[in-house]
Amino acid sequence: MEAIESEHINHVYTIDKDQIEQSKTEQNPLFLAIQEAKSISNIALPMIFTGLLLYSRSMISMLFLGRLGELSLAGGSLAIGFANITGYSILSGLAMGMEPICGQAFGAKRYKIIGLSLQRTILLLLMVSIPISFLWLNMQKILIFCGQDHDIANEAQSYILFSLPDLFSLAFLHPLRIYLRSQSIIMPLTYCAALASLVHIPINYFLVIVLNLGIKGVALSGVWTNFNLVGSLIAYIIVSKVHKKTWSSISCECFKGWKSLLDLAIPSCVSVCLEWWWYEIMILLCGLLLNPKATVASMGILIQTTSLIYIFPSSLSFGVSTRVGNELGANRPNLARLTAIVGLSSSFVLGLFALTFAILVRNVWANMFTQDQEIIALTSIILPIIGLCELGNCPQTTGFGVLRGTARPKLGANINLGCFYLVGMPVAIYLGFFRGYDFTGLWIGLLAAQASCAVTMFLVILSRTNWEDQAKRAKQLTATIENEDEEKFIIIDEETCQSSDYYYHKIDGSSNV
C-alpha cells in the first residue's frame, strides 16, 4: 500500500471488526459454501494422493512378504497387526494432540506456538517409543502365551525387531506432517511421499532379493522409506525457510507447559486406538466362527478394502480439521461453523460414492486377492454391507475432524467408546454367535457402530456446538494477546471509506460513512 500524504487525510476512522465479520458472513451463502469447499479441497485432494501413495507402499511390502512364502506372510501380517495395536496407533493418536493447537495458533497468527508444539510432540513420541520398544522386544513370548503357533511367532519376532527404528522415524514423521498441514502446506507432503514410494520398490528388491534378508529385509525397507520421507520433509522445511516464522531455538521451553498438549494428546490417542483396535478384535472373533480359515482370510481382504476407502474421508477430515482450527484461531466462529457444514455435506457424498463402488465391485474384488471360491463368496456378501458402513463412516470420520479442530478430542473418544464398544460390539457378538448370522453378523455390528457414531456426530456438531464459545476457547488455548489499539484503528482517507463495503466510524463520533 502506498503511503498517504498527511494533507490528503480528511479524518481518522476506526474499523469495526465485528461488522467486518458480519459483512463477510452475510454474503451469498452459496458463494461462501463454494469458497469453503475449495479451501477444504485444496488440503484434502493432495492428502488423498499422499494416502494412496502410502497405501501402495504397504501393498508392495505385502507382495514381497507373499513372495517369501506362507510362513513369512503369516508372520509379517501378525507382526504388523501387533505393531498397529501396541505402537503405530498410539503414536498416531498422540501426535494428533498438536493438531488443534497448531491449527488455531496459525489462525491467531501465534506462529511460535506451532514450532514449540512440534518440539514438544516429537519429544513426547520419542519418550513413548521407549516402553513400546521393550514391549516389541518381548512380542514372541506374548504371542506364544496367547496360543499362537511357535514358527509364526518366531517369524513375527524377526519382522518386528527390524521394525524397531520405525518407532523413532514416526516420532518425527507424524508431527512434521501435522506441522505443515496446519499451515495449509500440503503439496510438499505429496511430493515427498511420491519420492519415498518411488524408491520403496528398489529398496525392497535390494534388501529382500539381492541381500537375501527375507522378512527382515521387508521390515528394514519400511524403516528406510520412512526415514527417507522424514529426511525429505526436513530438507524441504529448511530449504524453503518455512520454519522461519514458527521456529524458535530448542530451549527449556519445550520441557514446560505440557498440560495443554497432554490434555489433547491423550484423548486423541484413546479415540484412535479404540477405532483401530476394533478391527483387530474382529479378526480374533473371526477365529471363533464356524469356518475360521475362510472368514479370517476374507476379513483380511475386507480390512485392506476398508483401509483403501478410508483414505478419502480421512483426507477430508484433515482438511476440515485444519480449516475449522484456523477459523476459530482467527476468531471467525461463523466461518468455522460453515466449514463444518460443508465438510459434513461433502462426507455424505463420499459415502454415496463408497456405497456405489462396493456394490459395483462386489463380485470381482476378491478375485484380485485369491482364487478360493468360498473366500470370494464371503467377500461378495459383505462388500455391500461395507458400502452401507461408509455412509456412516464418512460423516463420522469428518465429524472427528471437526472435533479435533475445535480441540474437543475427549468428546470424540467418548463417542467412539460408546458407539463401537457399547453399541457395535454387543450387536456383532449377538448376531454373529447367538442368532446364526456368523461372519455377516460381525459386519452388521460395525454398521450399527458407525451409524450410531454418525448420528451422534451430527447432533453434537450441528445442534450442540456453540461456535462463539469455541472461538473463545481457541483464544484461551493459544493464549492470544491482542492489542486492541493496533487491531482496531487505522488511518485512511475518506475516499477509501466511501468505496468500501465495510463500515467505519469516525473517532470524533460522527456518523457512519
C-alpha positions as MATLAB code, in Angstrom:
seq = 'MEAIESEHINHVYTIDKDQIEQSKTEQNPLFLAIQEAKSISNIALPMIFTGLLLYSRSMISMLFLGRLGELSLAGGSLAIGFANITGYSILSGLAMGMEPICGQAFGAKRYKIIGLSLQRTILLLLMVSIPISFLWLNMQKILIFCGQDHDIANEAQSYILFSLPDLFSLAFLHPLRIYLRSQSIIMPLTYCAALASLVHIPINYFLVIVLNLGIKGVALSGVWTNFNLVGSLIAYIIVSKVHKKTWSSISCECFKGWKSLLDLAIPSCVSVCLEWWWYEIMILLCGLLLNPKATVASMGILIQTTSLIYIFPSSLSFGVSTRVGNELGANRPNLARLTAIVGLSSSFVLGLFALTFAILVRNVWANMFTQDQEIIALTSIILPIIGLCELGNCPQTTGFGVLRGTARPKLGANINLGCFYLVGMPVAIYLGFFRGYDFTGLWIGLLAAQASCAVTMFLVILSRTNWEDQAKRAKQLTATIENEDEEKFIIIDEETCQSSDYYYHKIDGSSNV';
ca = [
       0.000    0.000    0.000;
       1.329    3.423   -0.937;
       1.895    5.934    1.818;
      -0.834    8.572    2.115;
       0.392   12.127    2.463;
      -0.819   13.818    5.626;
      -2.541   16.713    3.840;
      -4.840   14.293    1.990;
      -6.100   12.698    5.187;
      -9.550   14.022    5.996;
     -10.390   12.042    9.102;
      -9.128    9.194   11.229;
     -11.555    6.277   11.094;
     -11.900    3.044   13.007;
     -12.711   -0.317   11.510;
     -15.443   -2.160   13.360;
     -14.133   -5.729   13.264;
     -17.455   -7.235   14.310;
     -19.186   -5.557   11.382;
     -16.458   -6.743    9.010;
     -17.061  -10.287   10.187;
     -20.814   -9.837    9.859;
     -20.376   -8.359    6.369;
     -18.386  -11.400    5.274;
     -20.820  -13.929    6.661;
     -23.859  -12.112    5.240;
     -22.624  -12.599    1.687;
     -24.381  -15.082   -0.579;
     -24.377  -18.328    1.460;
     -23.934  -20.443   -1.665;
     -20.902  -18.387   -2.701;
     -19.368  -18.754    0.762;
     -20.028  -22.506    0.750;
     -18.355  -22.900   -2.652;
     -15.344  -20.892   -1.497;
     -15.071  -23.012    1.637;
     -15.373  -26.223   -0.373;
     -12.438  -25.031   -2.491;
     -10.383  -24.266    0.616;
     -11.085  -27.717    2.059;
     -10.353  -29.462   -1.248;
      -7.019  -27.639   -1.535;
      -5.985  -29.578    1.560;
      -7.967  -32.800    1.115;
      -7.126  -33.645   -2.513;
      -3.325  -33.663   -2.070;
      -3.839  -35.632    1.150;
      -5.789  -38.246   -0.831;
      -2.882  -38.648   -3.248;
      -0.494  -38.870   -0.301;
      -2.674  -41.517    1.335;
      -2.857  -43.556   -1.868;
       0.928  -43.420   -2.209;
       1.420  -44.642    1.361;
      -1.219  -47.342    0.829;
       0.571  -48.560   -2.292;
       3.757  -48.775   -0.241;
       2.131  -51.108    2.287;
       0.732  -53.231   -0.553;
       4.227  -53.523   -2.056;
       5.542  -54.773    1.284;
       2.736  -57.351    1.460;
       3.577  -58.550   -2.061;
       7.215  -59.087   -1.097;
       6.100  -60.938    2.043;
       3.873  -63.142   -0.098;
       6.797  -63.867   -2.420;
       8.770  -65.203    0.553;
       6.147  -67.854    1.294;
       3.173  -68.619    3.505;
       5.136  -68.572    6.778;
       6.678  -65.155    6.111;
       3.317  -63.744    5.023;
       1.616  -65.058    8.165;
       4.438  -63.895   10.453;
       4.688  -60.482    8.835;
       0.914  -59.966    8.932;
       0.819  -60.956   12.606;
       3.702  -58.593   13.411;
       2.041  -55.710   11.559;
      -1.197  -56.296   13.471;
       0.693  -56.354   16.783;
       2.608  -53.203   15.810;
      -0.631  -51.427   14.887;
      -2.233  -52.224   18.242;
       0.726  -51.547   20.522;
       2.718  -48.912   18.649;
       1.548  -47.216   15.481;
      -1.973  -46.405   16.719;
      -0.574  -44.903   19.930;
       1.973  -42.673   18.178;
      -0.544  -41.557   15.559;
      -3.139  -40.725   18.207;
      -0.756  -38.846   20.497;
       0.552  -36.764   17.591;
      -2.987  -35.576   16.836;
      -2.929  -33.697   20.125;
      -0.865  -30.968   18.474;
      -3.299  -30.555   15.566;
      -5.848  -28.240   17.238;
      -3.067  -26.254   18.924;
      -1.199  -25.659   15.666;
      -4.328  -25.042   13.591;
      -5.733  -22.478   15.999;
      -2.329  -20.869   16.605;
      -1.887  -20.419   12.852;
      -5.290  -18.748   12.586;
      -4.428  -16.487   15.522;
      -1.008  -15.700   13.990;
       0.753  -17.020   17.090;
       3.347  -18.756   14.926;
       5.903  -19.529   17.628;
       3.361  -21.780   19.356;
       3.388  -24.006   16.248;
       7.138  -24.592   16.411;
       7.044  -25.122   20.161;
       4.225  -27.679   19.811;
       6.275  -29.510   17.177;
       9.231  -29.778   19.556;
       7.086  -30.964   22.453;
       5.229  -33.554   20.378;
       8.417  -35.038   18.942;
       9.830  -35.271   22.449;
       6.600  -36.887   23.719;
       6.585  -39.512   20.952;
      10.262  -40.320   21.479;
       9.620  -40.879   25.182;
       6.594  -43.107   24.494;
       8.596  -45.106   21.922;
      10.909  -46.414   24.663;
       8.352  -48.558   26.562;
       6.805  -49.637   23.243;
      10.257  -50.871   22.170;
      10.545  -53.063   25.268;
       7.109  -54.494   24.529;
       8.126  -55.295   20.943;
      11.303  -56.990   22.150;
       9.129  -59.457   24.062;
       6.470  -59.938   21.393;
       7.309  -63.598   20.733;
       6.688  -64.542   24.373;
       3.391  -62.656   24.354;
       2.210  -64.342   21.150;
       3.116  -67.825   22.383;
       1.364  -67.099   25.687;
      -1.740  -66.183   23.651;
      -1.602  -69.549   21.885;
      -0.032  -68.573   18.562;
       1.984  -71.064   16.533;
       5.681  -71.075   17.557;
       7.022  -70.846   13.989;
       4.730  -67.956   13.086;
       5.559  -66.182   16.369;
       9.289  -66.585   15.692;
       8.901  -65.149   12.183;
       6.815  -62.270   13.536;
       9.517  -61.522   16.118;
      12.125  -61.249   13.354;
       9.942  -58.768   11.486;
       9.153  -56.552   14.460;
      12.751  -56.471   15.748;
      13.903  -54.935   12.485;
      10.930  -52.561   12.587;
      12.036  -51.028   15.905;
      13.725  -47.982   14.287;
      10.373  -47.230   12.641;
       9.060  -46.037   16.004;
      11.668  -43.301   16.063;
      11.101  -42.313   12.431;
       7.356  -41.969   13.123;
       8.110  -39.885   16.223;
       9.334  -37.257   13.740;
       7.106  -38.047   10.747;
       3.678  -37.649   12.393;
       4.435  -34.242   13.987;
       6.131  -32.926   10.834;
       3.086  -33.756    8.716;
       0.744  -32.009   11.165;
       3.156  -29.054   11.431;
       2.942  -28.473    7.679;
      -0.732  -29.353    7.282;
      -1.837  -26.900    9.989;
      -0.272  -24.143    7.866;
      -2.040  -25.470    4.728;
       1.316  -26.535    3.274;
       0.186  -29.746    1.590;
       1.815  -30.328   -1.796;
       5.339  -30.857   -0.376;
       3.901  -33.727    1.685;
       2.598  -35.313   -1.507;
       5.845  -34.789   -3.422;
       7.940  -36.225   -0.590;
       5.588  -39.220   -0.250;
       5.823  -39.813   -4.007;
       9.619  -39.718   -3.866;
       9.729  -42.109   -0.899;
       7.262  -44.510   -2.538;
       9.191  -44.416   -5.800;
      12.330  -45.791   -4.169;
      10.411  -48.263   -1.975;
      10.348  -50.974   -4.664;
      14.108  -50.893   -5.415;
      14.853  -50.804   -1.664;
      12.702  -53.906   -1.153;
      14.308  -55.636   -4.111;
      17.805  -54.829   -2.889;
      17.246  -55.944    0.706;
      14.958  -58.928    0.089;
      16.256  -60.343   -3.192;
      19.845  -59.118   -3.620;
      20.955  -59.293    0.027;
      18.588  -62.215    0.691;
      17.474  -60.799    4.048;
      13.994  -62.271    3.723;
      11.366  -60.989    6.142;
      13.994  -58.817    7.852;
      14.575  -57.041    4.554;
      10.865  -56.235    4.169;
      10.822  -54.713    7.663;
      14.009  -52.720    7.039;
      12.705  -51.402    3.723;
       9.695  -49.895    5.504;
      12.001  -48.250    8.038;
      14.322  -46.984    5.309;
      11.411  -45.497    3.351;
      10.038  -43.685    6.404;
      13.436  -42.194    7.191;
      13.657  -41.074    3.551;
      10.299  -39.355    3.994;
      11.387  -37.676    7.240;
      14.655  -36.525    5.669;
      12.943  -35.078    2.601;
      10.388  -33.191    4.735;
      13.104  -31.707    6.952;
      15.104  -30.738    3.856;
      12.051  -29.009    2.378;
      11.345  -27.119    5.611;
      14.936  -25.868    5.817;
      15.408  -25.015    2.124;
      12.018  -23.299    1.753;
      12.541  -21.433    5.046;
       9.014  -22.404    6.136;
      10.330  -22.657    9.665;
      11.462  -19.025    9.865;
       8.329  -17.577   11.461;
       7.403  -20.647   13.518;
      10.691  -21.999   14.802;
      12.408  -20.950   17.982;
      15.675  -22.496   19.057;
      15.419  -25.574   21.262;
      15.407  -24.470   24.881;
      13.920  -25.333   28.262;
      10.579  -24.042   26.952;
       9.927  -27.330   25.157;
      10.056  -29.100   28.533;
       7.429  -26.784   30.059;
       3.719  -26.220   29.532;
       2.869  -29.806   28.634;
      -0.564  -29.799   30.252;
      -2.445  -28.354   27.275;
      -0.699  -30.764   24.890;
      -1.354  -33.832   27.049;
      -4.967  -32.780   27.643;
      -5.464  -33.064   23.880;
      -2.990  -35.837   23.032;
      -4.263  -38.473   25.466;
      -7.963  -38.315   24.425;
      -6.893  -38.215   20.752;
      -4.803  -41.332   21.330;
      -7.683  -43.110   23.079;
     -10.052  -42.219   20.238;
      -7.701  -43.506   17.528;
      -6.842  -46.676   19.443;
     -10.481  -47.549   20.134;
     -11.232  -47.468   16.412;
      -8.044  -49.236   15.274;
      -8.393  -51.961   17.898;
     -11.951  -52.735   16.823;
     -10.703  -54.284   13.572;
      -8.073  -56.358   15.347;
     -10.758  -57.657   17.733;
     -12.902  -58.512   14.699;
     -10.071  -60.688   13.347;
      -9.840  -62.505   16.687;
     -13.616  -63.076   16.685;
     -13.398  -64.498   13.161;
     -11.150  -67.234   14.536;
     -14.055  -68.384   16.739;
     -16.595  -68.722   13.911;
     -17.687  -71.956   12.201;
     -15.182  -71.682    9.336;
     -12.283  -69.658   10.777;
      -9.854  -70.192    7.883;
     -12.179  -68.695    5.266;
     -13.550  -65.925    7.495;
     -10.115  -64.768    8.680;
      -8.860  -64.694    5.072;
     -11.950  -62.808    3.919;
     -11.602  -60.413    6.852;
      -8.033  -59.651    5.752;
      -9.242  -58.749    2.245;
     -12.101  -56.646    3.595;
      -9.882  -54.740    6.028;
      -7.496  -53.920    3.167;
     -10.543  -52.673    1.247;
     -11.797  -50.501    4.102;
      -8.258  -49.133    4.540;
      -8.278  -48.068    0.887;
     -11.704  -46.430    1.151;
     -10.764  -44.777    4.464;
      -8.118  -42.677    2.708;
     -10.841  -40.457    1.241;
     -12.861  -39.499    4.367;
      -9.693  -39.260    6.478;
      -8.190  -36.785    3.992;
     -11.413  -34.779    4.075;
     -11.228  -34.930    7.867;
      -7.700  -33.469    7.839;
      -8.850  -30.622    5.606;
     -11.883  -29.847    7.756;
      -9.864  -30.016   10.979;
      -7.274  -27.585    9.630;
      -9.858  -25.117    8.318;
     -12.004  -25.214   11.483;
      -8.921  -24.690   13.656;
      -7.659  -21.816   11.505;
     -11.020  -20.017   11.527;
     -11.541  -20.423   15.274;
      -7.992  -19.228   15.927;
      -8.716  -16.173   13.770;
     -11.906  -15.569   15.822;
     -14.266  -16.288   12.915;
     -16.790  -18.671   14.503;
     -19.406  -18.308   11.757;
     -16.916  -19.366    9.098;
     -15.778  -22.263   11.297;
     -19.402  -23.424   11.501;
     -19.720  -23.101    7.726;
     -16.594  -25.235    7.312;
     -18.136  -27.939    9.488;
     -21.390  -27.917    7.500;
     -19.617  -28.026    4.126;
     -17.325  -30.812    5.340;
     -20.165  -32.966    6.671;
     -22.169  -32.435    3.464;
     -19.157  -33.479    1.386;
     -18.664  -36.545    3.566;
     -22.190  -37.741    2.821;
     -21.428  -37.504   -0.919;
     -18.230  -39.513   -0.337;
     -20.287  -42.131    1.488;
     -22.626  -42.481   -1.501;
     -19.636  -42.950   -3.830;
     -18.204  -45.604   -1.492;
     -21.539  -47.451   -1.388;
     -21.763  -47.395   -5.187;
     -18.176  -48.641   -5.513;
     -18.748  -51.506   -3.056;
     -21.884  -52.665   -4.872;
     -20.305  -52.483   -8.338;
     -17.150  -54.474   -7.466;
     -18.689  -56.979   -5.041;
     -18.451  -59.933   -7.441;
     -14.941  -59.266   -8.776;
     -12.987  -57.573   -5.983;
     -11.873  -60.693   -4.101;
     -10.560  -62.272   -7.333;
      -7.589  -59.894   -7.156;
      -6.514  -61.464   -3.855;
      -7.462  -65.147   -4.048;
      -8.925  -67.934   -6.192;
     -10.641  -69.654   -3.265;
     -14.352  -69.670   -4.142;
     -15.503  -69.758   -0.521;
     -13.485  -66.652    0.341;
     -14.723  -64.922   -2.816;
     -18.346  -65.727   -1.914;
     -17.966  -64.430    1.648;
     -16.326  -61.228    0.436;
     -19.035  -60.559   -2.165;
     -21.737  -60.891    0.516;
     -20.050  -58.438    2.893;
     -18.977  -55.720    0.421;
     -22.458  -54.111    0.159;
     -22.582  -54.009    3.977;
     -19.206  -52.238    3.925;
     -20.709  -49.737    1.491;
     -23.529  -49.065    3.953;
     -20.939  -48.745    6.730;
     -19.232  -45.999    4.740;
     -22.464  -43.986    4.712;
     -21.868  -43.696    8.445;
     -18.081  -43.842    8.486;
     -17.504  -40.881    6.144;
     -19.575  -38.392    8.213;
     -18.212  -39.936   11.419;
     -14.581  -39.515   10.325;
     -15.218  -35.970    9.115;
     -17.022  -35.202   12.362;
     -13.939  -36.250   14.304;
     -12.005  -33.777   12.172;
     -14.373  -31.036   13.330;
     -13.908  -32.095   16.957;
     -10.115  -32.036   16.531;
     -10.319  -28.566   15.013;
     -12.357  -27.373   17.997;
      -9.917  -29.037   20.432;
     -12.507  -31.491   21.798;
     -10.863  -34.914   21.310;
     -12.189  -36.129   24.677;
     -15.719  -35.884   23.309;
     -14.608  -37.881   20.263;
     -13.114  -40.588   22.480;
     -16.365  -40.853   24.443;
     -18.382  -41.170   21.235;
     -16.054  -43.883   19.921;
     -16.210  -45.793   23.188;
     -19.986  -45.648   23.363;
     -20.748  -46.372   19.714;
     -18.123  -49.022   18.954;
     -17.969  -50.907   22.231;
     -21.378  -50.332   23.847;
     -23.435  -50.500   20.632;
     -21.418  -52.144   17.847;
     -19.611  -54.875   19.778;
     -22.706  -56.307   21.536;
     -24.613  -56.304   18.224;
     -21.713  -58.071   16.459;
     -21.364  -60.762   19.134;
     -25.122  -61.294   19.476;
     -25.783  -61.624   15.737;
     -22.559  -63.469   14.931;
     -22.655  -66.084   17.684;
     -26.223  -66.272   19.024;
     -28.501  -65.530   16.067;
     -26.725  -67.556   13.397;
     -25.593  -64.648   11.208;
     -21.971  -65.790   11.630;
     -19.498  -63.654    9.611;
     -22.222  -61.309    8.356;
     -23.280  -60.593   11.936;
     -19.858  -59.162   12.792;
     -20.103  -56.644    9.970;
     -23.671  -55.708   10.874;
     -22.212  -54.874   14.285;
     -19.772  -52.492   12.597;
     -22.675  -50.982   10.650;
     -24.541  -50.367   13.922;
     -21.437  -48.755   15.453;
     -20.779  -46.393   12.562;
     -24.435  -45.463   12.069;
     -24.767  -44.521   15.745;
     -21.458  -42.620   15.511;
     -22.645  -40.606   12.512;
     -25.979  -39.696   14.134;
     -24.227  -38.659   17.350;
     -21.747  -36.534   15.398;
     -24.499  -34.670   13.565;
     -26.295  -33.941   16.831;
     -23.138  -32.761   18.609;
     -21.742  -30.603   15.805;
     -24.880  -29.095   14.305;
     -27.104  -28.787   17.380;
     -24.907  -28.825   20.472;
     -21.933  -26.685   19.468;
     -21.784  -23.006   20.412;
     -19.293  -21.656   17.888;
     -18.784  -18.344   19.674;
     -17.764  -20.277   22.778;
     -15.397  -22.402   20.695;
     -13.735  -19.247   19.346;
     -13.224  -18.058   22.935;
     -11.753  -21.439   23.857;
      -9.385  -21.172   20.886;
      -8.241  -17.782   22.126;
      -7.596  -19.231   25.569;
      -5.801  -22.270   24.143;
      -3.346  -20.251   22.118;
      -3.088  -17.594   24.844;
      -3.621  -14.895   22.225;
      -2.511  -11.462   23.393;
      -4.396   -8.898   21.380;
      -3.543   -5.254   21.262;
      -6.948   -3.703   20.658;
      -5.454   -0.390   19.591;
      -3.289   -1.947   16.902;
      -6.089   -4.101   15.536;
      -8.910   -1.598   15.708;
      -7.509    1.700   14.437;
      -6.139    2.549   11.026;
      -5.612    5.868    9.258;
      -7.325    6.008    5.878;
      -8.745    8.686    3.607;
     -12.436    9.434    3.153;
     -12.487    8.250   -0.468;
     -11.360    4.777    0.618;
     -14.126    4.705    3.219;
     -16.799    5.628    0.707;
     -15.713    2.952   -1.793;
     -15.541    0.194    0.826;
     -18.179   -2.435    1.577;
     -17.255   -2.294    5.271;
     -18.438    0.097    7.967;
     -16.133    2.664    9.529;
     -16.636    5.025   12.444;
     -15.002    8.402   12.907;
     -13.025    8.799   16.068;
     -14.726   12.162   16.659;
     -18.054   10.348   16.904;
     -19.558   11.479   13.600;
     -21.980    9.291   11.703;
     -21.049    6.223    9.697;
     -19.522    6.752    6.295;
];
